[in-house]
Structure formats: structure tokens, C-alpha cells
């Protein structure tokens, strides 16, 4: 008898995890680099997916992405290079910031919630740009990470970092999926549809939103720390600008909110479209990216994951 905690999503994620572990040793370097970026962006979009299920959209999650990235990068400047420590610090500081701001933001809904996040994000961007100690507009380099004392060289750095990121991403994604199956996680749709009824049931809608917001901040900080190590450089335009927040919203729309695995598929599709569009049409790559989003909205309004749902849906027998 299958456990209630093991379903098709958990099995599918576990199979994908094992396949990607073996594939890592045969990937071209550029494929692995795109994979690392997709895992980092997909983690941020996972947090947005959980917020979106509650009817909330954030236009400012580059705040936590950038906070996590800069926190991890600054740790390398003071001599700490262990990847486990960098991810812990980047995730923790972003989560603490989300916890504090959550007391304010959980009171707002709709466009007010979205734009307040954007406002806080642009405050961070402005602080970084004006602070010479943080590299101002140029940013600064991130030293090559180590892994519990192991210091890989050359291509082994990305190979090890990909395995490291894959393991943490798997744990986070499984955790998010199991959370959504709990009573508190299942309240997402209820909060979106009717907060008053949620209150009548004895739950606090604001507390539910606060928990989800903190989780979204934590995974965004994780994504930022991973991106900083993958690229080896942090700067305000690629880590904290409003356009970065737009990319995360783009990925969430592209993916759909039907499954936690969707955000990583959407992030991979996003990175592939942008990479090839920039390579073959550098003057029009933004037009191609925008056109892709428009096509998804028109033909797949529930995102890429809706294709999987359609394949699973049983076909109706033809009428006699």
C-alpha cells in the first residue's frame, strides 16, 4: 500500500533527480551552466507559485534573490567559501528579511501587495548602486566555493556545484509539495477564494499568507546564493533590479501553478528561449521572449504544466 506522502509527483521528482545525477557527468559545460541557472530561478518561482495559489503576485522578489546572492558573495570576501555555509547564510538572511517585512505585507492584497514588494526591491537596488563597498553598479567577484573541505578545480567546480544544487533543490521541492498537502498548505486556495470563510474556520488568513511569504523569501535567497556561485559575480542589474523580478513572474506564468515541478520546467524553457534568441537574434531577443509569453497566455493560459494535465485526462468515449 502506497504511503499518503508518496504520490506520482514525489516519484517523478525522485526519478528526475536520479537521472540528472548521472547526466551531470556527461553534460556539456554550457548545458550544465543553463541547468544551474534554471534550478536557481526555478526555486524562486516555486515560492511565487505558492503565493500565486493564494491569489498574490509579487513584482519584487529580486529583493530576496539579490539579498541572498550578496550575502553569499560577501561571505567569500571575508574568507568563508564553503558552499553549505554560503547557501545557509544566503537563505537565512533572505528568510529573516521576509519574516520582518511579512508583518506589513500580509495586510495587503492585489496590486498593493505586488507594488509594495517592488518598492522594497528597488530600495535594495538603490542601496547597492550607491554603496561603493558593495561594488556599486559593477558589483564584485565571488570566489570559487569549496564543499566541506573539497576544493574542485576547472570543470569539476561546475560538476560539483550542479550536484550540490540538485540535491538541495530536490529536498526543497519535495518539502514544498508535502507542505501543500497539509491543512495549512491546502488553505492557499481557500484564502484566494474567500478569506472570511477561512477566518470563520478558526484560521488567520494573515498568518497563512505570512508563512507562505517567508517560505517564498527563503527559496528566493537560496536561488540567489546558488546563482552567485554559478556565475561567480554579483551586480545590482542581474541580481536586484526590477527586471529580475519580472523574469521570475514570467517563469511562473510560463510554468503554471499545477505542480511544484512546473517551475523548474518553466525556468529551463525560459533560459533556453532567452539563450538561443540572444544568440541568433541579438537585436530582437526581447521581442521573441515577449512573444513566447504572449503565445503561452493565449494558447496555454494555465501554463506549460497544463499540457501534462491534458495528457493525463481520460479521453471521452465517442457517442454511439
C-alpha positions as a LaTeX table, in Angstrom:
\begin{tabular}{lrrr}
\hline
Residue & $x$ (\AA) & $y$ (\AA) & $z$ (\AA) \\
\hline
Unk1 & 0.00 & 0.00 & 0.00 \\
Unk2 & 1.46 & 3.36 & $-1.05$ \\
Unk3 & 2.09 & 5.90 & 1.71 \\
Unk4 & 0.00 & 9.07 & 1.66 \\
Unk5 & 3.27 & 11.00 & 1.42 \\
Unk6 & 4.40 & 9.19 & $-1.73$ \\
Unk7 & 2.47 & 10.07 & $-4.85$ \\
Unk8 & 3.16 & 10.49 & $-8.56$ \\
Unk9 & 4.83 & 13.88 & $-8.02$ \\
Unk10 & 7.27 & 12.52 & $-5.43$ \\
Unk11 & 8.06 & 9.51 & $-7.63$ \\
Unk12 & 8.51 & 11.70 & $-10.71$ \\
Unk13 & 10.79 & 14.14 & $-8.88$ \\
Unk14 & 12.85 & 11.26 & $-7.49$ \\
Unk15 & 13.29 & 9.71 & $-10.94$ \\
Unk16 & 14.27 & 13.07 & $-12.43$ \\
Unk17 & 16.74 & 13.58 & $-9.56$ \\
Unk18 & 18.47 & 10.25 & $-10.18$ \\
Unk19 & 18.56 & 10.78 & $-13.96$ \\
Unk20 & 20.08 & 14.26 & $-13.61$ \\
Unk21 & 22.74 & 12.96 & $-11.20$ \\
Unk22 & 24.02 & 10.55 & $-13.85$ \\
Unk23 & 23.52 & 13.07 & $-16.66$ \\
Unk24 & 25.70 & 15.61 & $-14.84$ \\
Unk25 & 28.83 & 13.61 & $-15.65$ \\
Unk26 & 28.10 & 13.69 & $-19.40$ \\
Unk27 & 26.68 & 17.21 & $-19.85$ \\
Unk28 & 28.47 & 19.83 & $-21.89$ \\
Unk29 & 29.63 & 22.73 & $-19.74$ \\
Unk30 & 27.17 & 25.20 & $-21.31$ \\
Unk31 & 24.25 & 22.80 & $-20.71$ \\
Unk32 & 25.24 & 22.43 & $-17.05$ \\
Unk33 & 25.50 & 26.21 & $-16.71$ \\
Unk34 & 21.98 & 26.68 & $-18.09$ \\
Unk35 & 20.81 & 23.91 & $-15.78$ \\
Unk36 & 22.27 & 25.69 & $-12.74$ \\
Unk37 & 20.56 & 28.94 & $-13.67$ \\
Unk38 & 17.28 & 27.11 & $-14.25$ \\
Unk39 & 17.45 & 25.46 & $-10.84$ \\
Unk40 & 18.17 & 28.80 & $-9.17$ \\
Unk41 & 15.38 & 30.68 & $-10.97$ \\
Unk42 & 13.01 & 27.74 & $-10.62$ \\
Unk43 & 13.46 & 27.81 & $-6.85$ \\
Unk44 & 12.39 & 31.47 & $-6.74$ \\
Unk45 & 9.42 & 30.72 & $-8.99$ \\
Unk46 & 8.47 & 27.87 & $-6.63$ \\
Unk47 & 7.97 & 30.45 & $-3.87$ \\
Unk48 & 5.93 & 32.62 & $-6.22$ \\
Unk49 & 3.81 & 29.59 & $-7.17$ \\
Unk50 & 2.82 & 29.11 & $-3.53$ \\
Unk51 & 1.97 & 32.81 & $-3.21$ \\
Unk52 & 0.07 & 32.71 & $-6.50$ \\
Unk53 & $-2.11$ & 29.88 & $-5.24$ \\
Unk54 & $-3.19$ & 32.27 & $-2.50$ \\
Unk55 & $-4.08$ & 34.91 & $-5.09$ \\
Unk56 & $-0.96$ & 37.02 & $-4.51$ \\
Unk57 & 1.60 & 38.18 & $-7.07$ \\
Unk58 & 4.95 & 39.71 & $-6.14$ \\
Unk59 & 6.74 & 42.05 & $-8.54$ \\
Unk60 & 9.69 & 42.41 & $-6.18$ \\
Unk61 & 11.17 & 39.03 & $-5.30$ \\
Unk62 & 14.50 & 40.16 & $-6.68$ \\
Unk63 & 14.74 & 41.71 & $-3.20$ \\
Unk64 & 15.29 & 38.29 & $-1.61$ \\
Unk65 & 17.14 & 36.86 & $-4.60$ \\
Unk66 & 19.60 & 39.77 & $-4.50$ \\
Unk67 & 19.83 & 39.72 & $-0.71$ \\
Unk68 & 20.75 & 36.04 & $-0.75$ \\
Unk69 & 23.23 & 36.50 & $-3.60$ \\
Unk70 & 25.04 & 39.43 & $-1.98$ \\
Unk71 & 25.08 & 37.77 & 1.44 \\
Unk72 & 26.74 & 34.67 & $-0.02$ \\
Unk73 & 29.17 & 36.77 & $-2.06$ \\
Unk74 & 30.18 & 38.87 & 0.94 \\
Unk75 & 30.92 & 35.72 & 2.93 \\
Unk76 & 33.56 & 34.79 & 0.36 \\
Unk77 & 35.14 & 38.24 & 0.74 \\
Unk78 & 35.75 & 37.66 & 4.44 \\
Unk79 & 37.26 & 34.25 & 3.83 \\
Unk80 & 34.34 & 31.78 & 4.06 \\
Unk81 & 33.96 & 29.77 & 0.88 \\
Unk82 & 32.17 & 26.58 & 1.88 \\
Unk83 & 29.09 & 26.18 & $-0.32$ \\
Unk84 & 26.97 & 24.79 & 2.53 \\
Unk85 & 27.69 & 27.86 & 4.63 \\
Unk86 & 27.11 & 30.26 & 1.72 \\
Unk87 & 23.72 & 28.72 & 0.94 \\
Unk88 & 22.74 & 28.69 & 4.61 \\
Unk89 & 23.64 & 32.36 & 5.07 \\
Unk90 & 22.01 & 33.48 & 1.81 \\
Unk91 & 18.82 & 31.55 & 2.60 \\
Unk92 & 18.69 & 32.60 & 6.25 \\
Unk93 & 19.15 & 36.36 & 5.74 \\
Unk94 & 16.54 & 36.40 & 2.98 \\
Unk95 & 14.14 & 34.44 & 5.18 \\
Unk96 & 14.66 & 36.80 & 8.12 \\
Unk97 & 14.02 & 39.81 & 5.89 \\
Unk98 & 10.85 & 38.18 & 4.52 \\
Unk99 & 9.71 & 37.39 & 8.06 \\
Unk100 & 10.10 & 41.03 & 9.13 \\
Unk101 & 8.52 & 42.57 & 6.04 \\
Unk102 & 5.78 & 39.95 & 6.16 \\
Unk103 & 4.19 & 41.65 & 9.15 \\
Unk104 & 3.45 & 44.63 & 6.90 \\
Unk105 & 2.85 & 42.93 & 3.55 \\
Unk106 & 0.43 & 40.30 & 4.83 \\
Unk107 & $-2.15$ & 43.06 & 5.35 \\
Unk108 & $-2.31$ & 43.93 & 1.65 \\
Unk109 & $-3.80$ & 42.22 & $-1.37$ \\
Unk110 & $-3.86$ & 42.61 & $-5.13$ \\
Unk111 & $-1.87$ & 45.37 & $-6.79$ \\
Unk112 & $-0.92$ & 46.89 & $-3.42$ \\
Unk113 & 0.87 & 43.69 & $-2.38$ \\
Unk114 & 2.59 & 43.42 & $-5.75$ \\
Unk115 & 3.83 & 47.02 & $-5.86$ \\
Unk116 & 4.93 & 47.15 & $-2.22$ \\
Unk117 & 7.22 & 44.22 & $-2.96$ \\
Unk118 & 8.51 & 46.09 & $-5.99$ \\
Unk119 & 9.13 & 49.20 & $-3.90$ \\
Unk120 & 11.18 & 47.33 & $-1.29$ \\
Unk121 & 13.11 & 45.60 & $-4.07$ \\
Unk122 & 14.05 & 48.92 & $-5.66$ \\
Unk123 & 15.18 & 50.25 & $-2.28$ \\
Unk124 & 17.70 & 47.41 & $-2.11$ \\
Unk125 & 18.73 & 48.11 & $-5.71$ \\
Unk126 & 19.28 & 51.80 & $-4.91$ \\
Unk127 & 21.31 & 51.00 & $-1.79$ \\
Unk128 & 23.59 & 48.61 & $-3.69$ \\
Unk129 & 24.10 & 51.02 & $-6.60$ \\
Unk130 & 25.08 & 53.84 & $-4.21$ \\
Unk131 & 27.36 & 51.72 & $-1.98$ \\
Unk132 & 30.95 & 51.53 & $-3.16$ \\
Unk133 & 31.77 & 48.83 & $-0.62$ \\
Unk134 & 29.31 & 46.57 & $-2.49$ \\
Unk135 & 30.87 & 47.33 & $-5.86$ \\
Unk136 & 28.23 & 49.88 & $-6.85$ \\
Unk137 & 26.97 & 49.25 & $-10.42$ \\
Unk138 & 29.92 & 46.96 & $-11.26$ \\
Unk139 & 29.40 & 44.52 & $-8.41$ \\
Unk140 & 32.22 & 42.19 & $-7.39$ \\
Unk141 & 33.51 & 38.69 & $-7.96$ \\
Unk142 & 32.56 & 35.63 & $-5.93$ \\
Unk143 & 35.39 & 33.30 & $-5.01$ \\
Unk144 & 35.16 & 29.67 & $-6.10$ \\
Unk145 & 33.30 & 27.70 & $-3.43$ \\
Unk146 & 34.56 & 24.63 & $-1.60$ \\
Unk147 & 32.45 & 21.68 & $-0.46$ \\
Unk148 & 33.19 & 20.54 & 3.11 \\
Unk149 & 36.89 & 20.95 & 2.52 \\
Unk150 & 36.89 & 19.63 & $-1.05$ \\
Unk151 & 38.17 & 22.29 & $-3.45$ \\
Unk152 & 37.41 & 21.23 & $-7.05$ \\
Unk153 & 39.36 & 22.68 & $-9.96$ \\
Unk154 & 38.42 & 23.51 & $-13.53$ \\
Unk155 & 35.27 & 21.90 & $-14.89$ \\
Unk156 & 34.88 & 19.89 & $-11.68$ \\
Unk157 & 33.70 & 23.09 & $-9.97$ \\
Unk158 & 30.50 & 23.26 & $-12.02$ \\
Unk159 & 30.00 & 19.50 & $-11.91$ \\
Unk160 & 30.15 & 19.50 & $-8.11$ \\
Unk161 & 28.05 & 22.66 & $-7.80$ \\
Unk162 & 25.37 & 21.17 & $-10.05$ \\
Unk163 & 25.15 & 18.02 & $-7.89$ \\
Unk164 & 25.09 & 20.17 & $-4.75$ \\
Unk165 & 22.32 & 22.39 & $-6.15$ \\
Unk166 & 20.36 & 19.43 & $-7.45$ \\
Unk167 & 20.34 & 17.74 & $-4.04$ \\
Unk168 & 19.13 & 20.86 & $-2.22$ \\
Unk169 & 16.58 & 21.66 & $-4.91$ \\
Unk170 & 15.17 & 18.14 & $-4.67$ \\
Unk171 & 14.77 & 18.45 & $-0.89$ \\
Unk172 & 13.15 & 21.89 & $-1.16$ \\
Unk173 & 10.76 & 20.82 & $-3.91$ \\
Unk174 & 9.67 & 17.66 & $-2.09$ \\
Unk175 & 9.23 & 19.73 & 1.08 \\
Unk176 & 7.09 & 22.30 & $-0.77$ \\
Unk177 & 4.95 & 19.54 & $-2.28$ \\
Unk178 & 4.37 & 17.87 & 1.09 \\
Unk179 & 3.60 & 21.26 & 2.66 \\
Unk180 & 0.92 & 21.93 & 0.06 \\
Unk181 & $-0.71$ & 18.64 & 1.04 \\
Unk182 & $-1.04$ & 19.71 & 4.69 \\
Unk183 & $-4.04$ & 21.59 & 6.08 \\
Unk184 & $-2.11$ & 24.85 & 6.19 \\
Unk185 & $-0.84$ & 24.34 & 2.63 \\
Unk186 & $-4.29$ & 23.47 & 1.40 \\
Unk187 & $-5.58$ & 26.78 & 2.74 \\
Unk188 & $-3.95$ & 28.55 & $-0.22$ \\
Unk189 & $-6.98$ & 28.21 & $-2.47$ \\
Unk190 & $-9.34$ & 28.98 & 0.41 \\
Unk191 & $-7.54$ & 32.26 & 1.15 \\
Unk192 & $-7.72$ & 33.19 & $-2.51$ \\
Unk193 & $-11.43$ & 32.44 & $-2.83$ \\
Unk194 & $-12.86$ & 33.66 & 0.47 \\
Unk195 & $-10.80$ & 34.93 & 3.40 \\
Unk196 & $-13.88$ & 35.49 & 5.57 \\
Unk197 & $-14.77$ & 31.80 & 5.49 \\
Unk198 & $-11.18$ & 30.93 & 6.40 \\
Unk199 & $-11.50$ & 33.19 & 9.45 \\
Unk200 & $-14.79$ & 31.51 & 10.40 \\
Unk201 & $-13.00$ & 28.15 & 10.35 \\
Unk202 & $-10.64$ & 29.47 & 13.03 \\
Unk203 & $-7.61$ & 30.17 & 10.84 \\
Unk204 & $-5.91$ & 33.52 & 10.40 \\
Unk205 & $-5.62$ & 34.44 & 6.72 \\
Unk206 & $-2.83$ & 36.90 & 7.52 \\
Unk207 & $-0.79$ & 34.23 & 9.32 \\
Unk208 & $-1.29$ & 31.79 & 6.46 \\
Unk209 & $-0.05$ & 34.40 & 3.99 \\
Unk210 & 2.86 & 35.28 & 6.29 \\
Unk211 & 4.05 & 31.65 & 6.38 \\
Unk212 & 3.87 & 31.39 & 2.60 \\
Unk213 & 5.65 & 34.70 & 2.19 \\
Unk214 & 8.52 & 33.63 & 4.46 \\
Unk215 & 8.87 & 30.39 & 2.51 \\
Unk216 & 8.99 & 32.34 & $-0.76$ \\
Unk217 & 11.70 & 34.57 & 0.70 \\
Unk218 & 13.75 & 31.58 & 1.88 \\
Unk219 & 13.73 & 29.83 & $-1.50$ \\
Unk220 & 14.48 & 33.13 & $-3.28$ \\
Unk221 & 17.51 & 33.61 & $-1.03$ \\
Unk222 & 18.59 & 30.05 & $-1.82$ \\
Unk223 & 18.27 & 30.76 & $-5.55$ \\
Unk224 & 20.30 & 33.95 & $-5.19$ \\
Unk225 & 23.12 & 32.20 & $-3.35$ \\
Unk226 & 23.25 & 29.46 & $-5.99$ \\
Unk227 & 23.24 & 31.99 & $-8.82$ \\
Unk228 & 26.09 & 33.94 & $-7.22$ \\
Unk229 & 28.24 & 30.80 & $-7.02$ \\
Unk230 & 27.26 & 29.65 & $-10.52$ \\
Unk231 & 28.08 & 32.95 & $-12.22$ \\
Unk232 & 30.98 & 33.92 & $-9.95$ \\
Unk233 & 29.85 & 37.55 & $-9.96$ \\
Unk234 & 27.17 & 39.68 & $-8.33$ \\
Unk235 & 25.93 & 43.05 & $-9.55$ \\
Unk236 & 22.71 & 45.00 & $-8.97$ \\
Unk237 & 21.37 & 44.76 & $-12.51$ \\
Unk238 & 21.45 & 40.96 & $-12.65$ \\
Unk239 & 20.53 & 40.31 & $-9.00$ \\
Unk240 & 18.27 & 43.06 & $-7.65$ \\
Unk241 & 16.77 & 45.10 & $-10.48$ \\
Unk242 & 13.03 & 45.13 & $-11.18$ \\
Unk243 & 13.64 & 43.31 & $-14.47$ \\
Unk244 & 14.90 & 40.30 & $-12.49$ \\
Unk245 & 11.61 & 40.22 & $-10.55$ \\
Unk246 & 9.83 & 40.37 & $-13.92$ \\
Unk247 & 11.73 & 37.27 & $-15.06$ \\
Unk248 & 10.50 & 35.33 & $-12.03$ \\
Unk249 & 6.90 & 36.34 & $-12.71$ \\
Unk250 & 7.43 & 35.42 & $-16.39$ \\
Unk251 & 8.63 & 31.95 & $-15.37$ \\
Unk252 & 5.70 & 31.43 & $-13.01$ \\
Unk253 & 3.18 & 32.35 & $-15.72$ \\
Unk254 & 5.05 & 30.21 & $-18.22$ \\
Unk255 & 5.06 & 27.24 & $-15.84$ \\
Unk256 & 1.58 & 27.32 & $-14.39$ \\
Unk257 & 0.70 & 26.54 & $-10.79$ \\
Unk258 & $-0.49$ & 22.98 & $-11.23$ \\
Unk259 & 2.59 & 21.27 & $-9.82$ \\
Unk260 & 5.78 & 22.15 & $-7.92$ \\
Unk261 & 7.89 & 20.59 & $-10.69$ \\
Unk262 & 6.41 & 23.01 & $-13.23$ \\
Unk263 & 8.54 & 25.97 & $-12.12$ \\
Unk264 & 11.79 & 24.19 & $-12.98$ \\
Unk265 & 10.48 & 23.13 & $-16.37$ \\
Unk266 & 9.35 & 26.70 & $-16.99$ \\
Unk267 & 12.71 & 28.08 & $-15.85$ \\
Unk268 & 14.53 & 25.73 & $-18.23$ \\
Unk269 & 12.28 & 26.74 & $-21.14$ \\
Unk270 & 12.79 & 30.40 & $-20.26$ \\
Unk271 & 16.60 & 30.06 & $-20.20$ \\
Unk272 & 16.68 & 28.10 & $-23.47$ \\
Unk273 & 14.45 & 30.63 & $-25.27$ \\
Unk274 & 16.50 & 33.55 & $-24.00$ \\
Unk275 & 19.85 & 31.90 & $-24.75$ \\
Unk276 & 19.02 & 30.94 & $-28.33$ \\
Unk277 & 17.09 & 34.16 & $-29.03$ \\
Unk278 & 20.06 & 36.24 & $-27.88$ \\
Unk279 & 22.48 & 34.11 & $-29.89$ \\
Unk280 & 20.59 & 34.11 & $-33.19$ \\
Unk281 & 18.66 & 37.38 & $-32.94$ \\
Unk282 & 20.52 & 39.69 & $-30.53$ \\
Unk283 & 18.58 & 42.73 & $-31.74$ \\
Unk284 & 15.17 & 41.11 & $-31.21$ \\
Unk285 & 15.66 & 38.66 & $-28.34$ \\
Unk286 & 13.33 & 40.60 & $-26.02$ \\
Unk287 & 10.66 & 40.63 & $-28.72$ \\
Unk288 & 10.99 & 36.85 & $-29.07$ \\
Unk289 & 10.81 & 36.39 & $-25.29$ \\
Unk290 & 7.72 & 38.58 & $-25.02$ \\
Unk291 & 6.11 & 36.85 & $-27.98$ \\
Unk292 & 6.69 & 33.48 & $-26.33$ \\
Unk293 & 4.93 & 34.66 & $-23.17$ \\
Unk294 & 2.05 & 36.05 & $-25.22$ \\
Unk295 & 1.69 & 32.72 & $-27.04$ \\
Unk296 & 1.65 & 30.83 & $-23.73$ \\
Unk297 & $-1.04$ & 33.13 & $-22.31$ \\
Unk298 & $-3.19$ & 32.78 & $-25.43$ \\
Unk299 & $-2.86$ & 29.05 & $-26.09$ \\
Unk300 & $-1.86$ & 27.67 & $-22.67$ \\
Unk301 & $-3.40$ & 30.07 & $-20.14$ \\
Unk302 & $-2.72$ & 27.61 & $-17.30$ \\
Unk303 & 0.96 & 27.29 & $-18.26$ \\
Unk304 & 3.15 & 24.53 & $-19.64$ \\
Unk305 & 2.08 & 22.11 & $-16.93$ \\
Unk306 & $-1.45$ & 22.13 & $-18.35$ \\
Unk307 & $-0.06$ & 20.01 & $-21.21$ \\
Unk308 & 0.73 & 17.27 & $-18.69$ \\
Unk309 & $-2.77$ & 17.59 & $-17.22$ \\
Unk310 & $-4.28$ & 17.23 & $-20.69$ \\
Unk311 & $-2.31$ & 14.05 & $-21.35$ \\
Unk312 & $-3.44$ & 12.61 & $-18.03$ \\
Unk313 & $-7.08$ & 13.49 & $-18.59$ \\
Unk314 & $-9.02$ & 10.39 & $-19.72$ \\
Unk315 & $-10.41$ & 10.64 & $-23.21$ \\
Unk316 & $-14.20$ & 10.51 & $-23.51$ \\
Unk317 & $-15.54$ & 7.55 & $-25.43$ \\
Unk318 & $-17.24$ & 8.55 & $-28.68$ \\
Unk319 & $-21.01$ & 8.65 & $-28.55$ \\
Unk320 & $-22.69$ & 5.62 & $-30.19$ \\
\hline
\end{tabular}
